[in-house]
Amino acid sequence: MEIVVLPTADDIAKAAADRIEGLLGRRSDAVLGLATGSSPLPLYKELGRRHSEENLSFADAKAFLLDEYVGLDPDHPEAYRNVIRREFVSLVDINEDAVASPSGTADDIAAACKAYEEAIQAAGGVDLQILGIGTDGHIAFNEPASSLASRTRITTLTEQTREDNARFFDSVDDVPMHVVTQGLGTILEAREIILIATGENKAEAVAQLAEGPVSAFWPGTVLQNHQHITVFADEAAGSQLKLRDYYDHMYRNRPQQ
């Protein structure tokens, strides 16, 4: 696990965009894993800028979303497929039909979850997964006590997560109780992972992720078992890291690949 603490969200966006641009340079038909929430938005904006100003192309790429609300009208602006369409797809040249999302409105949710897993495998798996992290350490919507081997499934949100997401709705009562999410086991199969965390409210989750024991109580800690993950944190999100000086030393002196 590489821990990189940078001054601002914009600095993180540029560093993460460099990774994605490098991947697309090596493989134009790469499969991306897309996260919603506020953390990846500066990254998506930077990728959009590179597309419009520097001709970075996503024309051959494919993408899979992490999660979706259950029962939310597909036309609702906060349905995650619409969020990704607005915040990423509209900014670049990726084919909208190449962006897949879990179904939160299927008649048979369990069957739809199984089909989603099969679609990821049929695409060759995710080359690079973008993640955020919740204040309680959840990644995607794998809340505390989620199985560390979990697969795509329907699950129930904690009240804390609903309150955190209420800013996107008129009130917390409008935030759906249930979601479909890729499981922790599913996420771990991505070949590379970039996790972005910004803000002081993410500091404890980042410290647990990087330096705590692997535990279902902090789901993000399962990422310690991944072979190729980079955590990008701003100064506030990295403020509780005990080994911060070492992470900075490693980043300054990282070996040439």
Secondary structure, 3 states (H helix, E strand, C coil): CEEEEECCHHHHHHHHHHHHHHHHHHCCCCEEEECCCCCCHHHHHHHHHHHHHHCCCCCCCEEEECEEECCCCCCCCCCHHHHHHHHCHHHCCCCHHHEECCCCCCCCHHHHHHHHHHHHHHCCCCCEEEECCCCCCCECCECCCCCCCCCCEEEECCHHHHHHHHHHCCCHHHCCCEEEECCHHHHHCCCEEEEEECCHHHHHHHHHHHHCCCECCEHHHHHHHCCCEEEEEECCCCCCCCCHHHHHHHHHCCCCC
